[in-house]
Amino acid sequence: MVLDKLGDALRGTLQKIAKSVFVDDRLINELVKDIQRALLQADVNVKLVFKLSNEIKERASKEETPAGLTKKEHLIKIVYDELVKFLGEKSEEIDTSKKPTIIMLLGLFGSGKTTTAAKLARYYQKRGLKAAMVQLDVYRPAAYEQLQQLGEQINVPVFGSEEKNPFKIYNSIRDKLSKFDIAIIDTAGRHALSDELIKELELLGKEINPDESLLVISGDIGQAAQQQSEAFHKAKSITGVIVTKLEGTAKGGGALTACAATGAKVKFIGVGEKIENLETFNPERFAGRLLGMGDLQTLMEKAEEAMSEEEAEDIGKKFLKGEFNLLDLYEQMQAMKKMGPISKVLDMIPGFGQLKLPKDMLEVQEGKLEKWKIAMQSMTKKELENPEMLDSERIERISKGSGISQPDIRELIKQHKQSKKMVKMFKGATPKNMEKMMKKLGGMRGMKLPGK
């Protein structure tokens, strides 16, 4: 997941609380030191780290345990609450009621503005809004062509030209944007925030009058994000920040908290290279994932994007009736693939983030899904609908036709049988014993989710 090392360290701290016999000063001091170490390793500013740890220590020492919570649960809730506050407290959604809502992207070279423009267009496209992109970077070679290629991938129109004056480009296409719900403007960057860039951004801002001016910052710059966001805010009042490249850096914690410290709300985070890999930044959900408490809301949103309501309902009915065949398993696998890597999906399920599943095991599982999909494509409709008829002879034929080994095909059949057993387990489940089952699966015994 995003900020793997920080998440692992914080989850380890929570496990220490869960396993302890008493909540005393010694445990609180150990907890604070663990959190300080984890945040400093994630490149978070020292002053901010000590401010957070002092808040946790003071609340843990002075607050009375609320009714209905144990001391351990209260301590975990304090850590969660303070981490949410630390990351910006509340999320701020962009108001898209105005047509078109104009979003202007600002940032330095290498921050990923152009790719982010496409990710943002895709994000709104998936939510039923008609998006367009405009390229006003007239300095970087092939910037217009790059945005056009990205636009073709997601079927979003791109406006721009080879003209070297961004004002002329914008004025020539301004009227065309009225047909769209969202217009995303990609502007020029520089290696540093120069007077020349500041002047251009100020003039462009007056000309375009955007509804949102979002600063795009690369997560790998860490604490330097604070100086960048302050400098850009001074030059051209920014309404929010998008932090990119969070999936592959240890400095992401520094970038996120630095932005929060300046008062610039992080509105989106880039969590992968694919165009789909953009998420709204919600401090509460993000803190929950870091602490291994899951993020069911984001999981549900991703599931909705991956599968229509009708498809989900149909699979659900078959699942409950025990009519779950290989075709249904195939559809489920397709939907899972759209939702992202297994490791990211598991992080959103409460409790599963605390299971220390080896990355190589998850990668192997990803590879198996691909193999199983290919094997299924070599099966007949009857075989998919009735996996019980897959004997040795049929498995051999499927193996030759698909190029997938017989052991892999047998493992797929075994997976289907296990899924059917799960169905039987869940068929008679009540909300109470379902909760017990989830706690057992997630290793969350004795812990409650904050706010639940």
LOTI-908464 format. One record per residue (C-alpha): residue number from 0; x, z, y. Coordinates in pm, 1 decimal, padded with zeros to 6 digits. Layout:
N
GUPA   pos          u          w          v
GUPA   NUM          X          Z          Y
...
***
This chain:
452
GUPA   pos          u          w          v
GUPA     0    00000.0    00000.0    00000.0
GUPA     1    00091.7    00005.1    00370.2
GUPA     2    00356.3    00274.8    00437.7
GUPA     3    00413.0    00340.6    00067.5
GUPA     4    00690.3    00599.1    00112.8
GUPA     5    00501.4    00797.6    00375.3
GUPA     6    00186.1    00795.7    00160.7
GUPA     7    00377.9    00907.6   -00150.3
GUPA     8    00542.8    01192.6    00041.5
GUPA     9    00217.9    01316.1    00198.1
GUPA    10    00032.7    01298.0   -00135.0
GUPA    11    00313.1    01500.0   -00293.4
GUPA    12    00260.1    01764.2   -00024.7
GUPA    13   -00112.4    01783.8   -00101.0
GUPA    14   -00039.3    01817.0   -00474.2
GUPA    15    00183.3    02114.8   -00388.4
GUPA    16   -00113.8    02280.8   -00214.2
GUPA    17   -00348.6    02202.3   -00505.4
GUPA    18   -00108.5    02353.0   -00759.7
GUPA    19   -00024.6    02667.1   -00560.4
GUPA    20   -00175.8    03001.0   -00658.7
GUPA    21   -00204.6    03144.0   -00304.2
GUPA    22   -00221.1    03005.9    00049.7
GUPA    23    00028.8    03220.6    00239.8
GUPA    24    00286.4    03181.8    00522.2
GUPA    25    00548.7    03064.2    00275.5
GUPA    26    00325.8    02777.1    00152.5
GUPA    27    00231.0    02681.1    00510.3
GUPA    28    00598.5    02672.2    00616.7
GUPA    29    00689.8    02460.1    00311.9
GUPA    30    00398.2    02227.1    00385.5
GUPA    31    00503.6    02183.8    00750.9
GUPA    32    00863.7    02107.9    00652.1
GUPA    33    00750.0    01849.3    00395.7
GUPA    34    00528.9    01676.5    00654.1
GUPA    35    00809.0    01678.4    00913.0
GUPA    36    01050.6    01523.4    00662.7
GUPA    37    00798.2    01255.4    00556.9
GUPA    38    00715.5    01153.0    00915.6
GUPA    39    01077.8    01146.6    01032.2
GUPA    40    01164.7    00920.1    00737.9
GUPA    41    00880.7    00689.3    00852.8
GUPA    42    01058.9    00660.4    01191.2
GUPA    43    00806.1    00869.5    01384.7
GUPA    44    00928.1    01013.2    01717.0
GUPA    45    01077.5    01365.2    01676.5
GUPA    46    00870.8    01515.4    01962.4
GUPA    47    00548.8    01379.7    01813.1
GUPA    48    00644.2    01513.2    01467.8
GUPA    49    00701.9    01865.8    01599.9
GUPA    50    00381.6    01853.5    01804.5
GUPA    51    00181.5    01761.4    01491.6
GUPA    52    00349.7    02017.3    01265.8
GUPA    53    00301.4    02295.8    01523.5
GUPA    54   -00069.9    02210.7    01548.2
GUPA    55   -00104.0    02228.2    01167.8
GUPA    56    00087.5    02556.9    01150.8
GUPA    57   -00113.9    02719.9    01430.5
GUPA    58   -00453.0    02614.7    01287.5
GUPA    59   -00354.9    02715.4    00932.0
GUPA    60   -00238.9    03061.0    01051.9
GUPA    61   -00527.0    03141.9    01288.3
GUPA    62   -00842.9    02963.8    01169.2
GUPA    63   -01095.0    03139.2    00950.0
GUPA    64   -01183.2    02949.6    00630.0
GUPA    65   -01530.9    02796.0    00675.0
GUPA    66   -01807.9    02885.2    00431.6
GUPA    67   -01820.6    02652.0    00132.4
GUPA    68   -01446.2    02576.1    00136.0
GUPA    69   -01158.9    02747.2   -00044.2
GUPA    70   -00838.6    02827.0    00149.4
GUPA    71   -00663.8    02533.8   -00021.8
GUPA    72   -00940.5    02291.9    00072.8
GUPA    73   -00937.9    02419.2    00430.5
GUPA    74   -00561.4    02367.8    00452.8
GUPA    75   -00597.2    02010.1    00321.8
GUPA    76   -00873.9    01947.7    00577.2
GUPA    77   -00647.6    02071.4    00859.3
GUPA    78   -00372.5    01827.9    00751.4
GUPA    79   -00627.8    01544.9    00737.3
GUPA    80   -00783.6    01630.4    01077.8
GUPA    81   -00448.1    01653.3    01255.4
GUPA    82   -00319.4    01332.4    01096.2
GUPA    83   -00634.0    01148.6    01215.0
GUPA    84   -00579.5    01283.5    01569.4
GUPA    85   -00212.3    01183.4    01545.5
GUPA    86   -00304.5    00822.4    01458.3
GUPA    87   -00540.8    00776.9    01752.3
GUPA    88   -00845.2    00985.9    01647.7
GUPA    89   -01120.5    00722.5    01673.5
GUPA    90   -01136.4    00350.8    01612.0
GUPA    91   -01258.9    00114.6    01882.1
GUPA    92   -01438.3   -00201.0    01778.4
GUPA    93   -01434.2   -00514.6    01990.6
GUPA    94   -01770.9   -00596.9    02145.3
GUPA    95   -01853.5   -00955.0    02044.3
GUPA    96   -02200.2   -00974.6    02202.0
GUPA    97   -02081.3   -01200.9    02486.2
GUPA    98   -02061.7   -01573.7    02398.6
GUPA    99   -01781.7   -01663.7    02386.9
GUPA   100   -01589.7   -01338.1    02358.2
GUPA   101   -01240.0   -01432.9    02473.9
GUPA   102   -00946.1   -01253.5    02310.4
GUPA   103   -00601.0   -01319.1    02455.1
GUPA   104   -00295.5   -01234.9    02241.7
GUPA   105    00028.1   -01121.4    02408.9
GUPA   106    00367.6   -01032.5    02263.4
GUPA   107    00735.1   -01113.1    02223.7
GUPA   108    00892.7   -01376.2    01996.1
GUPA   109    00881.8   -01280.1    01628.3
GUPA   110    00584.5   -01044.2    01656.6
GUPA   111    00360.8   -01284.2    01460.1
GUPA   112    00116.2   -01382.0    01737.9
GUPA   113    00031.1   -01729.1    01605.5
GUPA   114   -00032.2   -01613.2    01247.2
GUPA   115   -00231.0   -01318.6    01385.1
GUPA   116   -00447.9   -01561.3    01586.7
GUPA   117   -00547.1   -01732.3    01258.4
GUPA   118   -00599.0   -01398.0    01079.8
GUPA   119   -00824.5   -01282.3    01362.2
GUPA   120   -01021.9   -01609.3    01356.7
GUPA   121   -01065.9   -01570.3    00979.6
GUPA   122   -01171.5   -01205.9    01020.9
GUPA   123   -01456.5   -01301.6    01256.4
GUPA   124   -01543.1   -01616.1    01059.6
GUPA   125   -01606.7   -01399.1    00751.1
GUPA   126   -01848.6   -01193.9    00961.8
GUPA   127   -02057.2   -01498.0    01044.4
GUPA   128   -01916.8   -01573.2    01390.9
GUPA   129   -01813.2   -01920.2    01502.4
GUPA   130   -01445.6   -01897.3    01603.0
GUPA   131   -01205.9   -02128.4    01787.7
GUPA   132   -00832.9   -02097.4    01863.8
GUPA   133   -00643.1   -02214.2    02172.6
GUPA   134   -00266.2   -02268.0    02185.0
GUPA   135   -00114.0   -02198.3    02529.3
GUPA   136    00245.9   -02148.7    02412.4
GUPA   137    00408.2   -02451.1    02576.1
GUPA   138    00770.2   -02339.3    02518.1
GUPA   139    00808.9   -02279.3    02144.9
GUPA   140    00867.7   -02607.2    01955.5
GUPA   141    00577.3   -02706.4    01728.0
GUPA   142    00364.7   -02402.0    01825.6
GUPA   143    00055.8   -02623.4    01864.8
GUPA   144    00117.9   -02795.2    01527.4
GUPA   145    00163.4   -02457.0    01355.5
GUPA   146   -00169.7   -02329.6    01486.9
GUPA   147   -00338.9   -02658.3    01389.1
GUPA   148   -00212.1   -02620.8    01029.9
GUPA   149   -00341.5   -02263.5    01014.2
GUPA   150   -00673.9   -02375.5    01161.1
GUPA   151   -00711.1   -02642.5    00890.9
GUPA   152   -00658.9   -02380.1    00618.2
GUPA   153   -00957.9   -02178.1    00738.0
GUPA   154   -01164.5   -02461.3    00887.5
GUPA   155   -01141.8   -02327.8    01245.1
GUPA   156   -01098.8   -02575.5    01535.0
GUPA   157   -00779.9   -02553.7    01742.3
GUPA   158   -00757.4   -02662.1    02106.0
GUPA   159   -00433.9   -02750.0    02283.1
GUPA   160   -00208.6   -03044.5    02367.6
GUPA   161    00150.8   -03150.2    02422.0
GUPA   162    00102.1   -03077.9    02796.2
GUPA   163    00365.0   -02834.4    02929.0
GUPA   164    00137.6   -02650.1    03169.5
GUPA   165   -00077.6   -02375.5    03006.6
GUPA   166   -00317.7   -02366.6    03304.0
GUPA   167   -00391.2   -02740.2    03277.3
GUPA   168   -00446.2   -02706.4    02899.6
GUPA   169   -00692.2   -02420.3    02942.8
GUPA   170   -00888.5   -02584.2    03223.9
GUPA   171   -00918.7   -02905.9    03020.8
GUPA   172   -01085.9   -02726.1    02727.5
GUPA   173   -01261.8   -02433.5    02900.6
GUPA   174   -01610.2   -02590.5    02875.9
GUPA   175   -01569.2   -02667.3    02502.9
GUPA   176   -01531.2   -02295.9    02426.4
GUPA   177   -01890.2   -02222.5    02535.4
GUPA   178   -02008.0   -02353.9    02193.4
GUPA   179   -01825.5   -02071.6    02011.5
GUPA   180   -01883.9   -01699.2    01955.2
GUPA   181   -01514.0   -01609.0    01962.4
GUPA   182   -01221.7   -01782.1    02137.0
GUPA   183   -00871.8   -01658.9    02046.5
GUPA   184   -00596.7   -01752.0    02292.1
GUPA   185   -00234.3   -01762.0    02169.1
GUPA   186    00008.0   -01723.5    02461.1
GUPA   187    00384.6   -01775.2    02498.1
GUPA   188    00636.2   -01505.2    02412.4
GUPA   189    00996.6   -01436.5    02510.9
GUPA   190    01289.7   -01255.4    02352.6
GUPA   191    01233.0   -00979.9    02608.6
GUPA   192    00968.2   -00893.0    02867.3
GUPA   193    01114.8   -01089.5    03161.7
GUPA   194    00984.6   -01124.3    03519.1
GUPA   195    00901.4   -01487.2    03437.5
GUPA   196    00680.7   -01387.2    03142.9
GUPA   197    00515.0   -01107.5    03340.2
GUPA   198    00423.8   -01349.2    03619.9
GUPA   199    00284.3   -01605.9    03373.7
GUPA   200    00075.3   -01344.4    03192.2
GUPA   201   -00064.3   -01209.7    03521.3
GUPA   202   -00164.3   -01558.8    03638.5
GUPA   203   -00308.8   -01651.7    03296.2
GUPA   204   -00507.4   -01329.2    03292.5
GUPA   205   -00663.5   -01411.2    03629.2
GUPA   206   -00737.4   -01769.9    03519.7
GUPA   207   -00884.2   -01685.9    03177.0
GUPA   208   -01033.9   -01342.8    03254.8
GUPA   209   -01032.0   -01241.2    02884.4
GUPA   210   -01269.0   -00981.3    02742.2
GUPA   211   -00980.6   -00837.8    02538.1
GUPA   212   -00604.0   -00855.7    02593.4
GUPA   213   -00441.2   -00752.8    02266.6
GUPA   214   -00069.9   -00684.8    02235.3
GUPA   215    00076.2   -00803.0    01902.8
GUPA   216    00364.4   -00581.4    01789.7
GUPA   217    00573.2   -00608.3    01474.1
GUPA   218    00560.6   -00286.9    01268.3
GUPA   219    00931.9   -00308.8    01190.5
GUPA   220    01030.8   -00222.3    01550.7
GUPA   221    00927.9    00139.2    01489.7
GUPA   222    00946.2    00373.5    01789.9
GUPA   223    01041.5    00084.2    02022.3
GUPA   224    00669.5   -00004.0    02009.0
GUPA   225    00613.2    00265.2    02271.2
GUPA   226    00836.9    00098.9    02534.2
GUPA   227    00686.7   -00242.2    02452.2
GUPA   228    00325.1   -00128.9    02480.5
GUPA   229    00396.5    00060.8    02805.1
GUPA   230    00582.7   -00236.0    02958.9
GUPA   231    00313.0   -00487.8    02863.8
GUPA   232    00038.3   -00253.0    02980.7
GUPA   233    00207.9   -00222.7    03319.5
GUPA   234    00257.2   -00600.6    03347.0
GUPA   235   -00083.5   -00703.6    03215.9
GUPA   236   -00342.0   -00436.6    03142.2
GUPA   237   -00382.6   -00445.9    02763.5
GUPA   238   -00704.1   -00332.7    02594.5
GUPA   239   -00556.6   -00275.9    02249.7
GUPA   240   -00277.7   -00339.9    02000.8
GUPA   241   -00242.7   -00530.2    01672.6
GUPA   242    00044.1   -00400.6    01455.5
GUPA   243    00171.8   -00668.5    01215.8
GUPA   244    00405.1   -00664.7    00911.6
GUPA   245    00311.9   -00309.3    00814.8
GUPA   246    00328.7   -00383.2    00442.7
GUPA   247    00705.0   -00432.0    00423.0
GUPA   248    00859.8   -00175.0    00654.1
GUPA   249    00947.4    00193.5    00652.9
GUPA   250    00919.2    00201.3    01034.7
GUPA   251    00544.1    00139.2    01047.3
GUPA   252    00467.5    00505.5    01107.2
GUPA   253    00679.5    00488.8    01422.1
GUPA   254    00494.8    00180.9    01549.6
GUPA   255    00145.8    00321.8    01483.3
GUPA   256    00207.3    00664.8    01634.4
GUPA   257    00404.6    00525.9    01931.1
GUPA   258    00104.1    00311.4    02026.3
GUPA   259   -00130.4    00609.1    01989.8
GUPA   260    00100.6    00814.6    02213.8
GUPA   261    00071.7    00559.0    02496.1
GUPA   262   -00308.2    00564.9    02477.1
GUPA   263   -00315.7    00200.7    02362.2
GUPA   264   -00564.6    00186.0    02076.1
GUPA   265   -00448.4    00006.7    01761.3
GUPA   266   -00744.6   -00221.2    01683.8
GUPA   267   -00610.8   -00420.5    01387.5
GUPA   268   -00324.7   -00395.6    01137.8
GUPA   269   -00157.9   -00677.3    00943.8
GUPA   270   -00123.6   -00568.7    00580.4
GUPA   271    00018.1   -00882.5    00416.7
GUPA   272    00127.4   -01240.8    00466.9
GUPA   273   -00201.2   -01409.6    00368.7
GUPA   274   -00457.5   -01506.9    00633.2
GUPA   275   -00703.1   -01260.8    00472.7
GUPA   276   -00462.8   -00967.9    00522.4
GUPA   277   -00592.7   -00823.9    00848.3
GUPA   278   -00789.4   -00498.6    00869.6
GUPA   279   -00955.3   -00308.0    01150.4
GUPA   280   -00754.5    00007.6    01214.5
GUPA   281   -00960.0    00318.7    01159.7
GUPA   282   -00752.3    00642.2    01187.6
GUPA   283   -00993.5    00834.7    00961.2
GUPA   284   -00989.6    00574.4    00683.6
GUPA   285   -00614.1    00516.0    00718.2
GUPA   286   -00535.6    00888.8    00696.7
GUPA   287   -00758.9    00913.5    00388.8
GUPA   288   -00562.2    00637.9    00215.8
GUPA   289   -00226.7    00792.6    00311.6
GUPA   290   -00336.0    01124.2    00162.9
GUPA   291   -00474.4    00965.4   -00155.9
GUPA   292   -00836.0    01045.0   -00064.6
GUPA   293   -00940.3    00681.8   -00075.9
GUPA   294   -01131.1    00457.4    00163.6
GUPA   295   -01460.5    00362.0    00004.2
GUPA   296   -01594.7    00203.0    00323.7
GUPA   297   -01315.7   -00057.1    00341.2
GUPA   298   -01341.7   -00107.6   -00035.0
GUPA   299   -01714.2   -00183.1   -00000.7
GUPA   300   -01645.9   -00425.3    00286.8
GUPA   301   -01387.6   -00609.1    00079.3
GUPA   302   -01625.5   -00620.3   -00217.2
GUPA   303   -01898.5   -00768.7    00004.8
GUPA   304   -01658.0   -01040.3    00120.6
GUPA   305   -01549.1   -01114.2   -00236.8
GUPA   306   -01893.0   -01135.2   -00398.2
GUPA   307   -02243.5   -01210.7   -00270.2
GUPA   308   -02512.6   -00942.9   -00291.0
GUPA   309   -02700.5   -01146.6   -00551.0
GUPA   310   -02390.4   -01187.8   -00771.1
GUPA   311   -02312.0   -00816.1   -00749.1
GUPA   312   -02671.1   -00724.3   -00834.4
GUPA   313   -02676.6   -00965.4   -01129.0
GUPA   314   -02349.8   -00829.7   -01273.7
GUPA   315   -02473.9   -00474.8   -01211.1
GUPA   316   -02794.3   -00535.9   -01409.0
GUPA   317   -02605.2   -00692.8   -01701.1
GUPA   318   -02353.8   -00407.1   -01689.8
GUPA   319   -02626.2   -00143.9   -01718.8
GUPA   320   -02808.3   -00331.4   -01998.1
GUPA   321   -02485.0   -00363.5   -02195.6
GUPA   322   -02496.6   -00744.2   -02174.7
GUPA   323   -02151.5   -00758.5   -02017.9
GUPA   324   -01983.9   -01072.7   -02158.0
GUPA   325   -01656.9   -01255.5   -02086.2
GUPA   326   -01822.7   -01471.1   -01817.5
GUPA   327   -01914.2   -01153.6   -01629.1
GUPA   328   -01564.1   -01016.2   -01679.9
GUPA   329   -01428.7   -01348.6   -01545.1
GUPA   330   -01650.0   -01322.7   -01234.1
GUPA   331   -01538.6   -00963.3   -01182.1
GUPA   332   -01174.0   -01069.3   -01209.1
GUPA   333   -01230.2   -01346.9   -00952.8
GUPA   334   -01387.5   -01097.0   -00714.0
GUPA   335   -01102.5   -00847.4   -00768.2
GUPA   336   -00849.1   -01119.7   -00690.0
GUPA   337   -01020.4   -01191.5   -00357.9
GUPA   338   -01014.1   -00821.2   -00268.9
GUPA   339   -00633.9   -00816.6   -00283.9
GUPA   340   -00361.8   -00673.8   -00510.7
GUPA   341   -00473.6   -00412.0   -00764.4
GUPA   342   -00245.2   -00150.6   -00605.2
GUPA   343   -00425.5   -00187.6   -00268.6
GUPA   344   -00769.8   -00173.2   -00427.5
GUPA   345   -00678.7    00143.1   -00623.6
GUPA   346   -00556.9    00310.7   -00303.0
GUPA   347   -00911.7    00285.3   -00167.1
GUPA   348   -01073.1    00461.8   -00465.3
GUPA   349   -01085.4    00839.8   -00406.4
GUPA   350   -00835.0    01015.9   -00628.8
GUPA   351   -00664.9    00701.8   -00759.7
GUPA   352   -00417.3    00701.0   -00471.1
GUPA   353   -00283.9    01030.1   -00608.3
GUPA   354   -00213.3    00882.9   -00950.0
GUPA   355    00151.0    00783.1   -00953.5
GUPA   356    00100.8    00452.5   -01127.6
GUPA   357    00430.8    00261.8   -01161.2
GUPA   358    00446.2   -00049.9   -00943.2
GUPA   359    00587.1   -00258.6   -01228.9
GUPA   360    00284.8   -00162.6   -01441.3
GUPA   361    00046.3   -00280.2   -01167.2
GUPA   362    00243.0   -00604.2   -01125.8
GUPA   363    00219.2   -00666.0   -01502.1
GUPA   364   -00157.6   -00607.5   -01478.7
GUPA   365   -00179.2   -00867.4   -01196.2
GUPA   366    00004.8   -01116.5   -01422.1
GUPA   367   -00229.5   -01043.0   -01713.6
GUPA   368   -00536.9   -01116.8   -01501.6
GUPA   369   -00396.6   -01461.4   -01424.9
GUPA   370   -00321.8   -01529.4   -01793.7
GUPA   371   -00665.9   -01411.1   -01904.2
GUPA   372   -00828.7   -01636.8   -01647.8
GUPA   373   -00640.7   -01939.3   -01788.0
GUPA   374   -00732.4   -01841.5   -02146.4
GUPA   375   -01101.0   -01814.4   -02053.0
GUPA   376   -01092.5   -02164.4   -01908.1
GUPA   377   -01005.7   -02291.3   -02260.8
GUPA   378   -01301.9   -02116.9   -02421.0
GUPA   379   -01643.4   -02269.5   -02488.7
GUPA   380   -01953.4   -02137.0   -02309.7
GUPA   381   -02072.6   -01984.3   -02641.0
GUPA   382   -01743.5   -01799.0   -02686.7
GUPA   383   -01756.5   -01662.8   -02331.3
GUPA   384   -02115.0   -01546.8   -02379.6
GUPA   385   -02045.2   -01398.2   -02723.0
GUPA   386   -01681.9   -01273.9   -02747.7
GUPA   387   -01756.1   -01118.8   -03091.9
GUPA   388   -01731.4   -01468.4   -03245.7
GUPA   389   -01363.3   -01502.3   -03145.1
GUPA   390   -01191.6   -01493.7   -03485.4
GUPA   391   -00827.0   -01577.8   -03567.0
GUPA   392   -00895.8   -01951.3   -03594.9
GUPA   393   -01064.3   -01969.9   -03255.0
GUPA   394   -00793.8   -01754.5   -03092.8
GUPA   395   -00528.6   -01993.4   -03228.7
GUPA   396   -00718.7   -02294.8   -03083.4
GUPA   397   -00758.0   -02126.0   -02742.0
GUPA   398   -00388.5   -02033.5   -02740.7
GUPA   399   -00282.4   -02394.4   -02805.7
GUPA   400   -00526.1   -02529.5   -02544.2
GUPA   401   -00433.9   -02284.1   -02268.5
GUPA   402   -00066.8   -02218.9   -02337.8
GUPA   403   -00142.4   -01844.0   -02341.1
GUPA   404   -00003.8   -01642.3   -02633.4
GUPA   405   -00232.9   -01509.9   -02904.4
GUPA   406   -00140.0   -01143.0   -02834.3
GUPA   407   -00246.1   -01192.8   -02469.4
GUPA   408   -00581.3   -01339.1   -02579.4
GUPA   409   -00635.5   -01052.2   -02824.1
GUPA   410   -00561.4   -00808.9   -02541.4
GUPA   411   -00832.1   -00979.2   -02330.7
GUPA   412   -01083.7   -00930.6   -02615.1
GUPA   413   -00975.2   -00566.9   -02641.1
GUPA   414   -01023.9   -00527.2   -02263.7
GUPA   415   -01379.9   -00661.4   -02297.3
GUPA   416   -01456.8   -00413.8   -02576.6
GUPA   417   -01324.5   -00127.1   -02364.0
GUPA   418   -01542.0   -00243.6   -02072.2
GUPA   419   -01848.6   -00233.2   -02298.0
GUPA   420   -01757.8    00122.5   -02405.6
GUPA   421   -01735.7    00217.5   -02037.5
GUPA   422   -02085.1    00072.4   -01990.5
GUPA   423   -02218.7    00305.8   -02259.9
GUPA   424   -02046.1    00600.1   -02090.0
GUPA   425   -02203.7    00520.6   -01754.1
GUPA   426   -02550.4    00428.9   -01888.4
GUPA   427   -02664.7    00786.7   -01926.9
GUPA   428   -02463.8    00922.2   -01638.7
GUPA   429   -02628.5    01144.2   -01377.5
GUPA   430   -02480.6    01188.7   -01026.0
GUPA   431   -02350.0    01531.1   -01132.4
GUPA   432   -02158.9    01424.2   -01445.9
GUPA   433   -02047.9    01101.9   -01268.5
GUPA   434   -01877.4    01320.7   -01006.5
GUPA   435   -01706.9    01522.1   -01283.7
GUPA   436   -01590.5    01199.5   -01446.4
GUPA   437   -01445.8    01066.8   -01119.0
GUPA   438   -01266.8    01396.7   -01053.2
GUPA   439   -01115.9    01385.6   -01399.7
GUPA   440   -01007.2    01023.9   -01354.5
GUPA   441   -00865.7    01086.1   -01009.5
GUPA   442   -00688.0    01413.8   -01069.4
GUPA   443   -00885.8    01562.5   -00776.5
GUPA   444   -00992.7    01881.6   -00959.3
GUPA   445   -01038.4    02164.1   -00711.2
GUPA   446   -01021.8    01939.2   -00403.4
GUPA   447   -01297.4    01817.7   -00171.0
GUPA   448   -01280.4    01519.4    00058.7
GUPA   449   -01273.9    01605.7    00430.3
GUPA   450   -01605.5    01550.7    00600.4
GUPA   451   -01792.0    01528.1    00266.7
***
